[in-house]
Amino acid sequence: MHRISEGADPSAFFVPHEGADMSTTSISWKTLEKVTSGILVHGGLGLFATLALMGAEPAPKQQPQEAPPAPQEVSPENSMIAGEDAAPTGSATQSSVKDMTEPLAIISLAKSARGKLDHYTCQMIKRELLAGKLQPEQTVDMVVRHEPFSVTLKWVKPRSQMGQEAVWVTGKHQGRMRVKLGGLLGAVGFLSLELHDKRVASTSRHAITEAGIANLIDRLHKDWTGFTPESVLTVGCDDTVFDNRACRRVRIEHPESAREIYEFAIAVTTFDKETHLPVGVECYGWPGSADEVPHLVESYYYSQMKLNPGLDPAHFER
């Protein structure tokens, strides 16, 4: 995949804008500074903390909602994200060395399926490499609406982050996201925060505006249709199972000569055979030396997916 711009991921973005007015908050910054302990980040660390409440605008308290059940436990039998950070070495039924025929057919079907998708709900299971350390898994309830593009995220795991929420609605809240802290700090209610902030760059890999499978499809289609024989080392496709569903997995590896072109040495994407939509992606970084193997940089899987189940527009109001 091509290098991506700095920003945050579907969840770590909770840092205030500079020069914000703190007079509207009922809790002083000094008090919050004692309670919180640094920014909790996406991809394994968490979300909101010290900087998160600077300049935030409080909203009326929301009624607490019961968290839905957690997704099926990820295991080596149904996924490639079973805690190992080393890249998979190949696939069971590998295509010819640089043959992109099947991957291009798969992504074409995915784009067609995307066109029929208005909204969906799922649980996102994610891991990220931050500050040189692979973070623990997070499980997040996610609801996405495509028009206008809207996202809600609610943390289920780990327990330390349970109840944290983030909401983005295109064209609303003056281009800000709405966020709510977990635990006791959730009593503050929902807050309005700037979408991008330089102080959040070290805590996440993608912005909330990049969340969801539609963005993933667009990114994969752009990358895959632009590959040349020289930019691809191997292409592998095999069958696998994720979330008790039959899937097709695509593994693409780039040669060392493409290090300056692509951010990742290896990308593994899993597609649901019935819906044709991507349900997981793993990206492995370039090794530091000839003795090392590519290491996991980011991993996102989408379980318990429900397509076009019907949504109340009020779901995105915070």
MILO-317202 format. One record per atom (N, C-alpha, C): atom name; x negated, y negated, z negated; residue in one letter. Coordinates in pm, whole numbers. Example, Ala and Ser with C-alpha at 12.3 -4.5 7.8 and 13.67 -1.06 7.14 Angstrom:
REM MILO-317202
N|-1319|569|-780|A
CA|-1230|450|-780|A
C|-1320|330|-780|A
N|-1285|225|-708|S
CA|-1367|106|-714|S
C|-1290|-3|-787|S
REM end
This chain:
REM MILO-317202
N|-84|119|0|M
CA|0|0|0|M
C|-88|-125|0|M
N|-38|-232|62|H
CA|-115|-355|66|H
C|-127|-417|-72|H
N|-226|-501|-88|R
CA|-242|-568|-216|R
C|-118|-652|-245|R
N|-77|-654|-368|I
CA|41|-728|-406|I
C|1|-850|-486|I
N|83|-952|-476|S
CA|51|-1077|-544|S
C|63|-1062|-694|S
N|-7|-1149|-764|E
CA|1|-1145|-910|E
C|142|-1181|-954|E
N|185|-1125|-1064|G
CA|318|-1153|-1113|G
C|351|-1061|-1227|G
N|471|-1014|-1231|A
CA|512|-923|-1335|A
C|589|-809|-1274|A
N|628|-703|-1348|D
CA|710|-590|-1298|D
C|851|-605|-1347|D
N|939|-512|-1314|P
CA|1077|-533|-1350|P
C|1096|-557|-1495|P
N|999|-584|-1570|S
CA|1028|-600|-1711|S
C|937|-687|-1791|S
N|818|-720|-1744|A
CA|732|-793|-1833|A
C|714|-931|-1779|A
N|779|-1027|-1834|F
CA|779|-1159|-1777|F
C|821|-1262|-1879|F
N|814|-1228|-2005|F
CA|878|-1314|-2101|F
C|782|-1414|-2161|F
N|750|-1516|-2085|V
CA|664|-1622|-2133|V
C|727|-1753|-2093|V
N|724|-1855|-2179|P
CA|796|-1979|-2156|P
C|727|-2073|-2060|P
N|800|-2171|-2009|H
CA|741|-2274|-1926|H
C|674|-2377|-2015|H
N|575|-2446|-1958|E
CA|502|-2545|-2036|E
C|587|-2670|-2057|E
N|567|-2735|-2169|G
CA|640|-2857|-2198|G
C|784|-2834|-2235|G
N|815|-2713|-2276|A
CA|954|-2679|-2307|A
C|997|-2746|-2436|A
N|1127|-2776|-2445|D
CA|1184|-2840|-2563|D
C|1226|-2733|-2662|D
N|1165|-2731|-2779|M
CA|1196|-2631|-2880|M
C|1307|-2676|-2974|M
N|1360|-2797|-2954|S
CA|1454|-2851|-3051|S
C|1586|-2776|-3054|S
N|1617|-2700|-2948|T
CA|1746|-2631|-2943|T
C|1743|-2497|-3011|T
N|1629|-2450|-3053|T
CA|1622|-2319|-3118|T
C|1636|-2335|-3268|T
N|1697|-2236|-3332|S
CA|1722|-2245|-3475|S
C|1611|-2184|-3557|S
N|1515|-2119|-3492|I
CA|1403|-2058|-3563|I
C|1276|-2131|-3523|I
N|1197|-2177|-3617|S
CA|1078|-2254|-3585|S
C|971|-2167|-3522|S
N|886|-2230|-3442|W
CA|777|-2157|-3376|W
C|684|-2095|-3479|W
N|654|-2167|-3588|K
CA|564|-2114|-3689|K
C|620|-1987|-3751|K
N|752|-1988|-3775|T
CA|813|-1867|-3832|T
C|802|-1751|-3736|T
N|831|-1776|-3608|L
CA|824|-1669|-3509|L
C|682|-1619|-3491|L
N|588|-1710|-3503|E
CA|448|-1674|-3485|E
C|405|-1575|-3592|E
N|461|-1586|-3712|K
CA|427|-1492|-3818|K
C|493|-1357|-3796|K
N|613|-1360|-3738|V
CA|690|-1236|-3722|V
C|641|-1155|-3604|V
N|616|-1223|-3492|T
CA|577|-1152|-3370|T
C|428|-1136|-3364|T
N|383|-1050|-3273|S
CA|239|-1019|-3269|S
C|188|-1008|-3128|S
N|210|-1112|-3048|G
CA|159|-1112|-2913|G
C|263|-1065|-2815|G
N|236|-1088|-2693|I
CA|333|-1051|-2590|I
C|342|-901|-2578|I
N|463|-846|-2580|L
CA|484|-704|-2556|L
C|501|-690|-2406|L
N|436|-596|-2346|V
CA|430|-598|-2202|V
C|500|-481|-2139|V
N|528|-496|-2008|H
CA|589|-389|-1930|H
C|488|-282|-1896|H
N|536|-163|-1871|G
CA|452|-54|-1828|G
C|383|12|-1944|G
N|434|2|-2063|G
CA|374|77|-2170|G
C|356|-3|-2297|G
N|354|-135|-2290|L
CA|335|-211|-2413|L
C|467|-266|-2465|L
N|545|-327|-2382|G
CA|671|-378|-2427|G
C|708|-506|-2359|G
N|773|-600|-2426|L
CA|814|-719|-2358|L
C|785|-847|-2429|L
N|879|-875|-2518|F
CA|890|-1011|-2566|F
C|818|-1027|-2697|F
N|755|-1142|-2716|A
CA|700|-1169|-2847|A
C|668|-1315|-2858|A
N|550|-1345|-2914|T
CA|518|-1480|-2955|T
C|553|-1584|-2850|T
N|494|-1575|-2731|L
CA|516|-1677|-2630|L
C|657|-1671|-2573|L
N|724|-1562|-2592|A
CA|853|-1542|-2529|A
C|957|-1643|-2572|A
N|948|-1692|-2694|L
CA|1053|-1778|-2745|L
C|1022|-1927|-2730|L
N|905|-1961|-2679|M
CA|871|-2101|-2661|M
C|956|-2160|-2550|M
N|1030|-2262|-2578|G
CA|1107|-2329|-2475|G
C|1229|-2252|-2433|G
N|1267|-2148|-2502|A
CA|1384|-2070|-2463|A
C|1512|-2139|-2508|A
N|1618|-2118|-2430|E
CA|1746|-2176|-2463|E
C|1836|-2067|-2519|E
N|1881|-2077|-2645|P
CA|1962|-1971|-2704|P
C|2101|-1965|-2641|P
N|2158|-1844|-2640|A
CA|2293|-1824|-2591|A
C|2376|-1763|-2703|A
N|2507|-1766|-2690|P
CA|2591|-1704|-2793|P
C|2557|-1557|-2807|P
N|2573|-1505|-2928|K
CA|2542|-1365|-2953|K
C|2630|-1275|-2868|K
N|2571|-1165|-2819|Q
CA|2645|-1069|-2741|Q
C|2681|-950|-2829|Q
N|2792|-885|-2797|Q
CA|2828|-765|-2870|Q
C|2731|-654|-2835|Q
N|2676|-584|-2934|P
CA|2580|-477|-2906|P
C|2647|-365|-2829|P
N|2571|-305|-2736|Q
CA|2621|-195|-2656|Q
C|2545|-69|-2691|Q
N|2616|42|-2692|E
CA|2552|169|-2725|E
C|2464|213|-2609|E
N|2340|250|-2640|A
CA|2248|293|-2536|A
C|2291|428|-2480|A
N|2290|445|-2346|P
CA|2326|574|-2287|P
C|2220|677|-2316|P
N|2250|804|-2294|P
CA|2152|909|-2322|P
C|2027|895|-2238|P
N|1914|939|-2291|A
CA|1786|931|-2221|A
C|1784|1029|-2104|A
N|1698|1004|-2003|P
CA|1691|1092|-1888|P
C|1628|1226|-1922|P
N|1643|1318|-1829|Q
CA|1580|1448|-1843|Q
C|1431|1432|-1865|Q
N|1375|1511|-1952|E
CA|1233|1502|-1983|E
C|1149|1534|-1859|E
N|1053|1449|-1829|V
CA|967|1472|-1714|V
C|868|1583|-1746|V
N|848|1674|-1654|S
CA|758|1786|-1677|S
C|681|1816|-1550|S
N|572|1891|-1560|P
CA|494|1924|-1440|P
C|576|1995|-1334|P
N|686|2061|-1374|E
CA|764|2136|-1277|E
C|850|2047|-1190|E
N|890|1931|-1240|N
CA|982|1850|-1161|N
C|926|1714|-1122|N
N|803|1687|-1157|S
CA|748|1557|-1123|S
C|597|1560|-1128|S
N|537|1456|-1072|M
CA|392|1444|-1074|M
C|347|1342|-1176|M
N|433|1303|-1268|I
CA|395|1200|-1365|I
C|383|1257|-1505|I
N|346|1382|-1515|A
CA|345|1450|-1644|A
C|226|1414|-1731|A
N|190|1286|-1733|G
CA|89|1239|-1826|G
C|-53|1241|-1773|G
N|-75|1297|-1655|E
CA|-210|1301|-1601|E
C|-235|1176|-1520|E
N|-352|1115|-1538|D
CA|-381|995|-1463|D
C|-470|1020|-1343|D
N|-510|1144|-1320|A
CA|-589|1177|-1202|A
C|-496|1200|-1084|A
N|-540|1160|-967|A
CA|-456|1173|-849|A
C|-438|1318|-809|A
N|-321|1354|-757|P
CA|-301|1490|-707|P
C|-394|1516|-590|P
N|-442|1637|-579|T
CA|-544|1668|-479|T
C|-489|1702|-343|T
N|-360|1725|-332|G
CA|-304|1757|-202|G
C|-162|1806|-217|G
N|-103|1855|-110|S
CA|34|1903|-115|S
C|44|2042|-56|S
N|149|2113|-94|A
CA|159|2255|-60|A
C|173|2279|89|A
N|249|2196|158|T
CA|268|2214|302|T
C|223|2087|372|T
N|96|2072|387|Q
CA|39|1948|437|Q
C|55|1935|587|Q
N|90|1813|632|S
CA|99|1785|773|S
C|-41|1774|830|S
N|-50|1754|963|S
CA|-182|1737|1023|S
C|-246|1614|963|S
N|-378|1609|967|V
CA|-456|1516|885|V
C|-404|1372|885|V
N|-372|1318|1001|K
CA|-329|1178|1005|K
C|-191|1162|1070|K
N|-111|1263|1067|D
CA|18|1261|1133|D
C|122|1190|1047|D
N|163|1071|1089|M
CA|262|993|1015|M
C|404|1017|1066|M
N|423|1116|1153|T
CA|555|1138|1213|T
C|663|1160|1108|T
N|640|1254|1017|E
CA|743|1283|916|E
C|762|1167|820|E
N|657|1107|765|P
CA|680|992|676|P
C|758|879|743|P
N|731|851|870|L
CA|803|744|938|L
C|950|781|957|L
N|977|909|981|A
CA|1116|953|993|A
C|1187|941|858|A
N|1115|975|752|I
CA|1172|968|617|I
C|1205|825|578|I
N|1113|733|605|I
CA|1137|595|566|I
C|1245|531|653|I
N|1260|578|776|S
CA|1368|529|862|S
C|1504|569|805|S
N|1514|694|758|L
CA|1637|739|694|L
C|1664|661|566|L
N|1558|630|494|A
CA|1572|553|370|A
C|1628|413|398|A
N|1579|350|505|K
CA|1629|216|540|K
C|1777|222|578|K
N|1816|327|648|S
CA|1957|342|684|S
C|2043|360|559|S
N|1994|442|467|A
CA|2067|466|342|A
C|2076|338|259|A
N|1970|260|262|R
CA|1968|133|188|R
C|2078|40|237|R
N|2103|42|368|G
CA|2205|-45|425|G
C|2345|-15|375|G
N|2367|106|326|K
CA|2498|146|275|K
C|2508|130|123|K
N|2401|84|63|L
CA|2395|76|-83|L
C|2422|-66|-130|L
N|2532|-84|-201|D
CA|2567|-216|-253|D
C|2510|-238|-392|D
N|2516|-133|-475|H
CA|2466|-142|-611|H
C|2443|-1|-664|H
N|2372|9|-775|Y
CA|2348|140|-835|Y
C|2304|123|-979|Y
N|2314|233|-1053|T
CA|2263|237|-1190|T
C|2167|355|-1201|T
N|2071|346|-1290|C
CA|1975|455|-1309|C
C|1896|431|-1437|C
N|1810|526|-1469|Q
CA|1709|505|-1573|Q
C|1572|507|-1506|Q
N|1496|403|-1530|M
CA|1363|392|-1474|M
C|1260|440|-1576|M
N|1174|530|-1533|I
CA|1065|580|-1616|I
C|936|526|-1557|I
N|860|454|-1634|K
CA|746|384|-1576|K
C|622|391|-1663|K
N|509|380|-1595|R
CA|379|367|-1662|R
C|294|270|-1579|R
N|209|196|-1648|E
CA|120|103|-1578|E
C|-17|101|-1644|E
N|-115|72|-1564|L
CA|-250|50|-1613|L
C|-265|-99|-1639|L
N|-288|-136|-1764|L
CA|-300|-276|-1802|L
C|-427|-295|-1883|L
N|-506|-394|-1844|A
CA|-631|-422|-1914|A
C|-719|-297|-1923|A
N|-718|-218|-1816|G
CA|-802|-99|-1811|G
C|-751|20|-1888|G
N|-629|12|-1943|K
CA|-575|122|-2023|K
C|-439|164|-1969|K
N|-421|295|-1948|L
CA|-293|347|-1903|L
C|-196|348|-2021|L
N|-88|274|-2005|Q
CA|6|256|-2115|Q
C|103|375|-2125|Q
N|165|393|-2241|P
CA|264|500|-2257|P
C|386|477|-2168|P
N|462|583|-2148|E
CA|583|573|-2068|E
C|686|483|-2136|E
N|764|415|-2053|Q
CA|882|343|-2099|Q
C|1002|395|-2022|Q
N|1116|398|-2088|T
CA|1241|435|-2022|T
C|1335|316|-2033|T
N|1387|274|-1919|V
CA|1467|152|-1913|V
C|1595|178|-1834|V
N|1710|146|-1893|D
CA|1836|150|-1818|D
C|1835|34|-1719|D
N|1863|63|-1593|M
CA|1857|-40|-1491|M
C|1985|-42|-1408|M
N|2037|-160|-1384|V
CA|2151|-180|-1295|V
C|2109|-284|-1192|V
N|2128|-251|-1063|V
CA|2088|-341|-955|V
C|2206|-365|-862|V
N|2227|-491|-829|R
CA|2326|-530|-728|R
C|2248|-603|-618|R
N|2278|-570|-492|H
CA|2199|-627|-383|H
C|2245|-766|-339|H
N|2374|-796|-345|E
CA|2424|-926|-301|E
C|2520|-985|-404|E
N|2484|-1099|-463|P
CA|2349|-1156|-465|P
C|2258|-1066|-549|P
N|2130|-1066|-516|F
CA|2038|-975|-583|F
C|2038|-1003|-733|F
N|2071|-898|-809|S
CA|2085|-911|-954|S
C|2031|-785|-1020|S
N|1970|-801|-1137|V
CA|1911|-689|-1208|V
C|1938|-704|-1358|V
N|1976|-595|-1422|T
CA|1975|-591|-1568|T
C|1888|-475|-1612|T
N|1809|-498|-1715|L
CA|1719|-398|-1771|L
C|1743|-390|-1921|L
N|1754|-268|-1972|K
CA|1770|-250|-2116|K
C|1682|-134|-2160|K
N|1592|-159|-2253|W
CA|1493|-60|-2295|W
C|1555|47|-2385|W
N|1525|172|-2355|V
CA|1572|286|-2432|V
C|1457|349|-2510|V
N|1341|360|-2448|K
CA|1221|417|-2510|K
C|1102|332|-2471|K
N|999|326|-2556|P
CA|988|386|-2688|P
C|1077|314|-2790|P
N|1087|373|-2907|R
CA|1177|321|-3009|R
C|1143|177|-3047|R
N|1015|144|-3044|S
CA|972|10|-3084|S
C|1027|-98|-2992|S
N|1070|-59|-2872|Q
CA|1120|-157|-2775|Q
C|1269|-140|-2746|Q
N|1333|-48|-2815|M
CA|1474|-21|-2790|M
C|1557|-147|-2811|M
N|1647|-172|-2718|G
CA|1737|-286|-2730|G
C|1692|-411|-2659|G
N|1567|-416|-2615|Q
CA|1520|-531|-2539|Q
C|1593|-536|-2405|Q
N|1625|-656|-2360|E
CA|1701|-670|-2236|E
C|1646|-783|-2151|E
N|1667|-769|-2020|A
CA|1631|-875|-1926|A
C|1734|-876|-1815|A
N|1769|-996|-1770|V
CA|1870|-1011|-1665|V
C|1821|-1114|-1564|V
N|1838|-1079|-1436|W
CA|1808|-1174|-1329|W
C|1926|-1178|-1234|W
N|1972|-1298|-1201|V
CA|2078|-1316|-1102|V
C|2034|-1426|-1007|V
N|2018|-1393|-880|T
CA|1975|-1492|-781|T
C|2075|-1607|-775|T
N|2022|-1729|-782|G
CA|2107|-1847|-773|G
C|2170|-1891|-903|G
N|2138|-1823|-1013|K
CA|2196|-1858|-1142|K
C|2087|-1900|-1241|K
N|2129|-1968|-1345|H
CA|2043|-2004|-1458|H
C|1921|-2086|-1414|H
N|1939|-2169|-1310|Q
CA|1833|-2258|-1263|Q
C|1705|-2183|-1230|Q
N|1719|-2064|-1173|G
CA|1602|-1987|-1134|G
C|1529|-1924|-1250|G
N|1595|-1912|-1363|R
CA|1533|-1849|-1480|R
C|1597|-1713|-1506|R
N|1527|-1630|-1578|M
CA|1582|-1503|-1621|M
C|1639|-1518|-1762|M
N|1725|-1426|-1796|R
CA|1782|-1422|-1930|R
C|1723|-1301|-2002|R
N|1675|-1321|-2123|V
CA|1611|-1213|-2196|V
C|1660|-1209|-2340|V
N|1652|-1091|-2396|K
CA|1690|-1072|-2535|K
C|1588|-982|-2601|K
N|1543|-1018|-2718|L
CA|1445|-939|-2790|L
C|1510|-818|-2855|L
N|1428|-719|-2886|G
CA|1477|-603|-2958|G
C|1463|-624|-3108|G
N|1522|-535|-3185|G
CA|1508|-540|-3330|G
C|1570|-664|-3391|G
N|1513|-709|-3504|L
CA|1569|-822|-3577|L
C|1567|-951|-3496|L
N|1466|-965|-3409|L
CA|1457|-1087|-3329|L
C|1570|-1097|-3228|L
N|1642|-987|-3204|G
CA|1754|-990|-3113|G
C|1867|-1078|-3164|G
N|1864|-1113|-3292|A
CA|1967|-1199|-3349|A
C|1966|-1337|-3286|A
N|1855|-1374|-3224|V
CA|1847|-1503|-3157|V
C|1943|-1508|-3039|V
N|1977|-1391|-2983|G
CA|2063|-1385|-2866|G
C|1983|-1393|-2737|G
N|2051|-1421|-2627|F
CA|1985|-1430|-2497|F
C|1920|-1567|-2480|F
N|1803|-1566|-2416|L
CA|1723|-1685|-2395|L
C|1695|-1702|-2247|L
N|1681|-1826|-2201|S
CA|1645|-1854|-2062|S
C|1496|-1880|-2053|S
N|1427|-1805|-1966|L
CA|1283|-1820|-1950|L
C|1246|-1832|-1804|L
N|1137|-1902|-1776|E
CA|1088|-1917|-1640|E
C|1052|-1780|-1582|E
N|1074|-1764|-1453|L
CA|1048|-1637|-1387|L
C|899|-1603|-1384|L
N|816|-1703|-1353|H
CA|672|-1679|-1343|H
C|597|-1771|-1440|H
N|493|-1722|-1494|D
CA|409|-1799|-1585|D
C|271|-1737|-1585|D
N|166|-1820|-1578|K
CA|31|-1766|-1571|K
C|-5|-1683|-1693|K
N|61|-1710|-1805|R
CA|29|-1636|-1927|R
C|83|-1494|-1927|R
N|166|-1461|-1829|V
CA|223|-1327|-1825|V
C|150|-1237|-1726|V
N|61|-1295|-1647|A
CA|-6|-1219|-1541|A
C|-81|-1098|-1594|A
N|-133|-1107|-1714|S
CA|-211|-997|-1770|S
C|-125|-892|-1839|S
N|6|-913|-1841|T
CA|93|-821|-1914|T
C|183|-737|-1825|T
N|173|-751|-1695|S
CA|265|-679|-1608|S
C|211|-675|-1465|S
N|274|-593|-1383|R
CA|228|-577|-1246|R
C|324|-631|-1142|R
N|450|-647|-1176|H
CA|549|-693|-1078|H
C|651|-784|-1144|H
N|709|-873|-1066|A
CA|815|-960|-1116|A
C|948|-886|-1113|A
N|1042|-932|-1192|I
CA|1174|-870|-1194|I
C|1240|-879|-1057|I
N|1204|-979|-978|T
CA|1259|-993|-844|T
C|1208|-885|-749|T
N|1107|-810|-790|E
CA|1056|-698|-709|E
C|1116|-565|-752|E
N|1206|-568|-849|A
CA|1260|-444|-905|A
C|1348|-370|-806|A
N|1356|-238|-822|G
CA|1455|-160|-751|G
C|1406|-89|-627|G
N|1489|3|-580|I
CA|1449|89|-468|I
C|1458|18|-333|I
N|1541|-84|-320|A
CA|1548|-157|-193|A
C|1415|-227|-166|A
N|1360|-291|-268|N
CA|1229|-354|-252|N
C|1121|-251|-222|N
N|1131|-134|-286|L
CA|1034|-28|-260|L
C|1043|19|-115|L
N|1163|38|-65|I
CA|1181|81|74|I
C|1120|-21|170|I
N|1148|-148|148|D
CA|1094|-253|235|D
C|942|-252|234|D
N|884|-236|117|R
CA|738|-236|104|R
C|677|-115|174|R
N|737|2|154|L
CA|686|123|218|L
C|699|114|369|L
N|812|66|417|H
CA|833|56|561|H
C|730|-38|624|H
N|705|-149|561|K
CA|606|-243|613|K
C|468|-180|617|K
N|431|-112|510|D
CA|299|-49|504|D
C|287|65|604|D
N|381|157|601|W
CA|370|279|681|W
C|373|251|831|W
N|456|157|873|T
CA|461|125|1016|T
C|337|49|1061|T
N|261|-4|966|G
CA|140|-78|1002|G
C|12|3|996|G
N|21|128|949|F
CA|-99|211|940|F
C|-154|245|1078|F
N|-286|247|1088|T
CA|-355|292|1209|T
C|-428|422|1176|T
N|-468|500|1278|P
CA|-542|623|1250|P
C|-666|599|1164|P
N|-728|483|1180|E
CA|-849|454|1104|E
C|-819|421|958|E
N|-697|380|929|S
CA|-664|338|792|S
C|-609|451|707|S
N|-590|568|765|V
CA|-534|682|693|V
C|-633|798|695|V
N|-660|854|578|L
CA|-750|969|569|L
C|-672|1099|580|L
N|-568|1115|498|T
CA|-484|1235|504|T
C|-339|1198|478|T
N|-250|1277|534|V
CA|-106|1264|511|V
C|-54|1401|472|V
N|16|1409|360|G
CA|71|1537|316|G
C|217|1525|278|G
N|297|1623|314|C
CA|439|1626|279|C
C|473|1762|220|C
N|547|1766|111|D
CA|588|1892|53|D
C|720|1878|-20|D
N|779|1990|-55|D
CA|904|1992|-130|D
C|876|1990|-279|D
N|962|1924|-352|T
CA|949|1919|-497|T
C|1088|1900|-558|T
N|1096|1900|-689|V
CA|1222|1878|-759|V
C|1201|1769|-862|V
N|1292|1673|-863|F
CA|1292|1570|-966|F
C|1435|1547|-1011|F
N|1456|1541|-1142|D
CA|1587|1517|-1199|D
C|1688|1621|-1150|D
N|1640|1745|-1135|N
CA|1722|1858|-1090|N
C|1776|1840|-949|N
N|1705|1764|-867|R
CA|1748|1741|-730|R
C|1633|1775|-634|R
N|1669|1833|-520|A
CA|1570|1868|-419|A
C|1516|1740|-355|A
N|1384|1733|-347|C
CA|1320|1613|-295|C
C|1209|1648|-196|C
N|1171|1551|-118|R
CA|1056|1561|-29|R
C|955|1458|-74|R
N|831|1501|-87|R
CA|725|1415|-140|R
C|624|1385|-30|R
N|585|1259|-22|V
CA|488|1214|78|V
C|364|1162|7|V
N|250|1216|45|R
CA|122|1175|-14|R
C|33|1119|96|R
N|-9|994|81|I
CA|-94|929|181|I
C|-221|881|113|I
N|-333|919|170|E
CA|-463|880|115|E
C|-539|798|219|E
N|-605|693|171|H
CA|-682|606|259|H
C|-831|637|246|H
N|-908|614|353|P
CA|-1052|637|346|P
C|-1123|526|270|P
N|-1244|552|228|E
CA|-1323|454|154|E
C|-1338|325|234|E
N|-1343|335|365|S
CA|-1361|217|450|S
C|-1243|120|441|S
N|-1129|167|387|A
CA|-1011|81|377|A
C|-995|20|238|A
N|-1096|34|155|R
CA|-1088|-15|17|R
C|-1051|-163|9|R
N|-1105|-244|98|E
CA|-1079|-387|94|E
C|-944|-425|155|E
N|-879|-329|219|I
CA|-750|-357|284|I
C|-633|-319|195|I
N|-645|-204|129|Y
CA|-534|-151|50|Y
C|-569|-150|-98|Y
N|-474|-185|-179|E
CA|-496|-189|-323|E
C|-515|-50|-381|E
N|-448|49|-321|F
CA|-450|185|-376|F
C|-516|283|-280|F
N|-588|379|-338|A
CA|-651|483|-257|A
C|-549|588|-215|A
N|-457|618|-304|I
CA|-356|722|-280|I
C|-221|673|-330|I
N|-118|698|-251|A
CA|20|670|-293|A
C|104|794|-270|A
N|182|832|-370|V
CA|269|949|-363|V
C|412|902|-385|V
N|497|923|-286|T
CA|636|877|-294|T
C|730|995|-282|T
N|830|1000|-368|T
CA|927|1110|-370|T
C|1063|1060|-324|T
N|1124|1134|-229|F
CA|1253|1097|-172|F
C|1356|1206|-200|F
N|1475|1164|-238|D
CA|1586|1256|-257|D
C|1632|1306|-120|D
N|1640|1437|-101|K
CA|1675|1493|30|K
C|1819|1463|70|K
N|1907|1451|-27|E
CA|2048|1427|5|E
C|2078|1281|32|E
N|2030|1193|-53|T
CA|2060|1050|-38|T
C|1961|980|53|T
N|1844|1041|75|H
CA|1734|985|156|H
C|1667|865|89|H
N|1702|837|-34|L
CA|1644|722|-104|L
C|1521|763|-184|L
N|1424|673|-200|P
CA|1308|704|-284|P
C|1349|708|-431|P
N|1300|808|-502|V
CA|1332|820|-645|V
C|1206|815|-730|V
N|1091|794|-668|G
CA|969|784|-746|G
C|851|744|-660|G
N|758|673|-721|V
CA|634|637|-652|V
C|521|632|-754|V
N|407|687|-716|E
CA|286|682|-797|E
C|175|623|-712|E
N|98|532|-768|C
CA|-11|468|-696|C
C|-141|486|-773|C
N|-244|532|-703|Y
CA|-373|564|-764|Y
C|-481|470|-712|Y
N|-557|412|-805|G
CA|-659|315|-769|G
C|-786|379|-716|G
N|-869|297|-661|W
CA|-996|343|-604|W
C|-1092|384|-715|W
N|-1165|494|-696|P
CA|-1262|537|-797|P
C|-1378|439|-805|P
N|-1436|430|-924|G
CA|-1547|338|-944|G
C|-1677|388|-886|G
N|-1689|520|-869|S
CA|-1811|578|-815|S
C|-1777|707|-743|S
N|-1877|764|-676|A
CA|-1856|887|-601|A
C|-1821|1004|-692|A
N|-1858|995|-819|D
CA|-1831|1103|-914|D
C|-1690|1096|-974|D
N|-1621|988|-953|E
CA|-1488|971|-1010|E
C|-1379|1005|-909|E
N|-1259|1027|-962|V
CA|-1143|1051|-876|V
C|-1047|934|-891|V
N|-960|911|-793|P
CA|-862|803|-806|P
C|-779|820|-933|P
N|-747|711|-999|H
CA|-676|714|-1126|H
C|-540|645|-1112|H
N|-446|687|-1193|L
CA|-312|630|-1187|L
C|-313|483|-1230|L
N|-254|399|-1146|V
CA|-243|257|-1175|V
C|-99|220|-1212|V
N|-4|276|-1139|E
CA|135|249|-1170|E
C|222|363|-1122|E
N|329|387|-1196|S
CA|421|496|-1166|S
C|562|455|-1205|S
N|656|470|-1111|Y
CA|796|435|-1136|Y
C|884|546|-1082|Y
N|968|602|-1168|Y
CA|1063|705|-1127|Y
C|1204|662|-1168|Y
N|1302|702|-1087|Y
CA|1441|661|-1109|Y
C|1528|785|-1124|Y
N|1575|810|-1246|S
CA|1656|928|-1275|S
C|1801|889|-1301|S
N|1889|990|-1303|Q
CA|2032|969|-1331|Q
C|2092|861|-1242|Q
N|2052|860|-1116|M
CA|2096|754|-1025|M
C|2241|774|-983|M
N|2319|666|-993|K
CA|2458|664|-948|K
C|2472|553|-844|K
N|2515|591|-724|L
CA|2521|498|-613|L
C|2662|441|-597|L
N|2671|309|-589|N
CA|2798|238|-571|N
C|2908|287|-666|N
N|2882|292|-796|P
CA|2983|344|-889|P
C|3095|244|-920|P
N|3076|119|-877|G
CA|3171|14|-912|G
C|3119|-65|-1031|G
N|3109|-197|-1014|L
CA|3056|-281|-1120|L
C|3148|-400|-1145|L
N|3163|-434|-1270|D
CA|3231|-557|-1308|D
C|3130|-671|-1294|D
N|3160|-774|-1214|P
CA|3067|-887|-1200|P
C|3022|-945|-1333|P
N|3106|-930|-1435|A
CA|3072|-984|-1566|A
C|2953|-911|-1628|A
N|2918|-796|-1572|H
CA|2803|-720|-1626|H
C|2676|-804|-1625|H
N|2662|-892|-1528|F
CA|2540|-971|-1514|F
C|2547|-1106|-1584|F
N|2657|-1133|-1652|E
CA|2670|-1260|-1722|E
C|2608|-1249|-1861|E
N|2511|-1333|-1886|R
CA|2446|-1334|-2017|R
C|2427|-1480|-2061|R
REM end
